[in-house]
């Protein structure tokens, strides 16, 4: 299980005080938690062994031993387990300092998102993209920019896809999806009302849904067939999407690269056909 520490940190925002307490206790000292007994963790988190088991199930683990193994594995392979929140920009910061903060936040967000992505889920999403009649892409605000980027890429390899600017057209598109269509919905928070409604409409129509969103606390993720998880890199109330947008674009690039790799000859042939080489004047009839 990849990205387990990030998933645990996300559960610190759980509505359940007991689940939140366990997540906070493990996050405080994951190395100790990895070797602690289930009763020991229950005691230090002021919960119960049965609640710890429920926490494990929430994490996708069969039981406490599986959670411990996942923690030990990740601690052995990941040195940097710090939060990936965007570093605060201060009014007195010099230009070089602001630039360095933006770069550090973006890099850390990309690395954290990579750890969260499950290769099996990514493979399933690419297979669905290959098999679908039409890929319909949805997003608002900064997430719409990521949807537009994927549209441009898919158009390069002649994959039928649609994306609309306004919410009413997006909703109309979702209401007319077919079971062999694919909806790809972008929302960093996973709480944007319009995008949750889009996913529900798509599911009612029998279409499969890919959500590109936060891994925990996302209503959009609850409606999706597959979730391509974004690391929590920014607060939900933001002055502008920065690191989160970079993570969305990384997932777009990964989807596109895998799509091309699976049908390499056809895709490269189409890309070469679409390449419009600029020629010097007088060369057109040579």
C-alpha positions in Angstrom: 0.0 0.0 0.0 1.6 3.2 -1.2 1.3 6.7 0.4 -0.1 5.3 3.7 1.4 8.1 5.8 -0.3 10.8 3.6 -3.6 8.9 3.9 -3.2 8.8 7.7 -2.5 12.5 7.8 -5.6 13.2 5.7 -7.7 11.3 8.4 -6.6 13.9 10.9 -9.5 15.8 9.3 -12.0 13.0 9.9 -15.4 13.9 11.4 -14.9 11.1 13.9 -13.0 12.3 17.0 -11.7 8.7 17.6 -10.5 8.2 14.1 -8.9 11.6 14.2 -7.1 10.8 17.5 -5.6 7.6 16.1 -4.5 9.4 12.9 -2.9 12.1 15.0 -1.1 9.6 17.3 0.4 7.6 14.3 1.4 10.9 12.5 3.1 12.1 15.7 5.5 9.1 15.8 4.9 6.6 12.9 8.0 4.6 13.8 6.7 3.8 17.3 3.2 3.1 16.0 4.6 0.6 13.5 5.9 -1.6 16.3 3.3 -0.9 19.0 0.6 -3.5 19.9 -3.0 -2.7 19.0 -3.8 -2.3 22.7 -0.8 0.1 23.1 -2.0 2.3 20.2 -5.5 2.2 21.6 -4.2 3.4 25.0 -2.0 6.2 23.7 -4.7 7.5 21.3 -7.4 7.2 24.1 -9.6 4.9 22.0 -10.2 1.2 22.0 -8.8 -1.8 20.1 -12.1 -2.2 18.1 -11.8 1.5 17.0 -8.2 0.8 15.9 -9.5 -2.1 13.8 -12.1 0.2 12.3 -9.3 2.7 11.5 -7.4 -0.1 9.7 -10.5 -0.9 7.6 -10.8 2.8 6.7 -7.2 2.7 5.5 -8.0 -0.3 3.2 -6.1 -2.7 5.4 -7.4 -6.2 6.4 -6.2 -5.7 9.9 -3.7 -4.1 12.3 -0.8 -6.3 11.2 -1.3 -5.2 7.6 -1.3 -1.5 8.7 2.0 -2.1 10.6 3.6 -3.8 7.6 2.6 -0.9 5.3 4.0 1.6 7.8 7.3 -0.2 8.2 7.7 -0.5 4.4 7.0 3.2 3.8 9.3 4.3 6.6 12.0 2.2 5.1 11.6 3.7 1.6 10.5 7.3 2.3 12.8 9.6 4.3 10.8 12.8 3.8 7.4 12.4 5.4 6.8 16.1 6.1 3.6 17.8 5.3 3.4 19.1 1.7 1.4 22.3 2.5 2.4 25.4 0.6 5.0 27.3 2.5 3.6 30.6 3.8 4.6 33.7 1.7 5.5 36.6 3.9 5.4 40.3 2.7 9.0 40.8 3.6 10.2 37.8 1.5 12.7 38.6 -1.2 12.0 37.5 -4.8 14.5 34.6 -4.6 13.0 33.4 -1.3 9.4 33.4 -2.8 10.7 31.6 -5.9 12.4 28.9 -3.7 9.3 28.4 -1.6 7.0 27.9 -4.7 9.5 25.4 -6.2 9.9 23.5 -3.0 6.1 23.3 -2.5 5.5 22.2 -6.0 8.2 19.5 -6.0 7.0 18.1 -2.6 3.4 18.0 -3.8 4.4 16.1 -7.0 6.5 13.6 -5.0 3.7 13.1 -2.4 1.1 12.6 -5.2 3.3 10.1 -6.9 3.5 8.1 -3.7 -0.3 8.1 -3.4 -1.0 6.9 -6.9 -1.8 3.2 -7.2 -0.4 1.8 -10.4 -3.2 -0.8 -10.7 -5.8 2.0 -10.5 -3.9 4.0 -13.0 -3.8 1.0 -15.4 -7.5 0.5 -15.0 -8.2 4.2 -15.8 -6.1 4.0 -19.0 -7.9 0.8 -20.0 -11.2 2.6 -19.5 -9.9 5.5 -21.6 -8.9 3.2 -24.4 -12.2 1.3 -24.4 -14.7 4.2 -24.0 -16.7 5.7 -26.9 -16.1 9.2 -25.7 -14.2 10.8 -22.8 -16.0 13.7 -21.2 -13.9 16.0 -19.1 -15.2 18.2 -16.3 -13.9 20.9 -14.0 -14.4 24.4 -12.8 -11.9 27.2 -12.0 -8.3 26.0 -12.0 -9.4 22.4 -12.4 -10.9 23.3 -15.7 -7.4 24.2 -16.9 -6.3 20.7 -16.2 -9.3 19.2 -18.0 -8.5 21.5 -21.0 -4.9 20.2 -21.0 -6.0 16.6 -21.2 -8.4 17.5 -24.0 -5.6 19.0 -26.0 -3.4 15.9 -25.5 -6.2 13.4 -26.4 -7.0 15.5 -29.5 -3.4 15.0 -30.7 -4.0 11.2 -30.9 -7.5 11.3 -32.3 -9.3 10.3 -29.1 -12.9 11.5 -29.1 -13.3 13.8 -26.1 -15.4 16.8 -24.9 -15.0 19.6 -22.4 -17.3 22.6 -21.9 -16.6 25.9 -20.2 -19.9 26.6 -18.5 -21.5 24.5 -15.8 -24.9 24.1 -17.6 -23.2 22.6 -20.7 -21.2 20.3 -18.5 -24.4 19.1 -16.7 -26.2 18.6 -20.0 -23.2 16.5 -21.2 -23.3 14.4 -18.0 -27.0 13.8 -18.4 -26.5 12.5 -21.9 -23.6 10.1 -21.2 -23.9 6.5 -22.4 -22.8 3.4 -20.5 -19.7 3.1 -22.8 -18.6 6.7 -22.1 -16.1 7.8 -19.6 -16.4 10.9 -17.3 -13.1 12.3 -15.9 -13.9 14.8 -13.2 -11.3 17.2 -11.8 -11.7 18.8 -8.3 -8.9 19.3 -5.8 -11.2 19.6 -2.8 -13.6 16.9 -4.0 -16.3 19.1 -2.4 -17.2 21.4 -5.4 -21.0 21.0 -5.6 -21.2 21.1 -9.4 -18.5 18.4 -9.8 -20.2 16.1 -7.2 -23.4 16.5 -9.1 -21.7 15.7 -12.4 -20.3 12.5 -11.0 -23.7 11.4 -9.7 -25.4 12.1 -13.1 -22.7 10.2 -14.9 -23.1 7.2 -12.5 -26.8 7.2 -12.9 -26.3 7.0 -16.7 -24.2 4.0 -16.3 -20.9 5.7 -17.3 -17.7 5.0 -15.4 -16.2 7.9 -13.5 -12.6 8.8 -12.8 -12.1 11.4 -10.0 -8.9 13.3 -9.8 -9.2 14.7 -6.3 -8.0 14.5 -2.7 -7.8 11.0 -1.4 -9.7 11.5 1.9 -12.7 13.7 2.7 -13.7 13.9 -1.0 -17.5 13.6 -1.7 -16.5 13.4 -5.4 -14.3 10.3 -4.6 -17.3 8.6 -3.1 -19.2 8.8 -6.4 -16.3 7.7 -8.6 -15.4 4.3 -10.1 -11.7 5.1 -9.6 -9.9 7.8 -7.7 -6.5 9.2 -8.9 -5.5 10.7 -5.6 -3.9 14.1 -5.2 -1.8 14.9 -2.1 -3.1 17.5 0.3 -0.8 20.4 -0.8 -3.0 23.4 -0.1 -5.7 24.5 2.3 -9.2 24.1 1.0 -9.7 27.9 1.2 -7.0 29.1 -1.1 -5.8 32.3 -2.7 -5.1 30.4 -5.9 -4.4 26.9 -7.0 -0.6 26.4 -7.2 0.9 23.1 -6.1 -2.5 21.3 -6.5 -2.6 22.4 -10.2 0.8 21.0 -10.8 -0.2 17.6 -9.3 -3.3 17.5 -11.4 -1.2 18.2 -14.5 1.2 15.4 -13.5 -1.7 13.0 -13.4 -2.9 14.2 -16.8 0.6 13.6 -18.2 0.8 10.1 -16.7 -2.6 9.2 -18.2 -1.6 10.5 -21.6 1.8 8.9 -21.6 0.4 5.5 -20.6 -2.4 5.9 -23.3 0.2 6.5 -26.0 2.6 3.8 -24.8 -0.2 1.2 -25.1 -1.0 2.1 -28.7 2.4 3.5 -29.6 2.5 2.9 -33.4 -1.0 4.3 -34.1 -0.5 7.3 -31.8 2.9 8.2 -33.1 1.6 7.9 -36.7 -1.3 10.3 -35.9 1.0 12.8 -34.1 3.4 12.8 -37.1 0.5 13.3 -39.5 -0.7 16.2 -37.4 2.7 17.9 -37.2 2.6 21.1 -39.2 6.2 21.8 -40.1 6.9 25.4 -41.0 8.7 25.6 -44.4 10.6 28.5 -45.9 8.8 30.4 -48.6 9.2 28.8 -52.0 9.6 25.3 -50.6 6.0 24.3 -50.9 6.3 23.3 -54.5 9.8 22.0 -54.4 
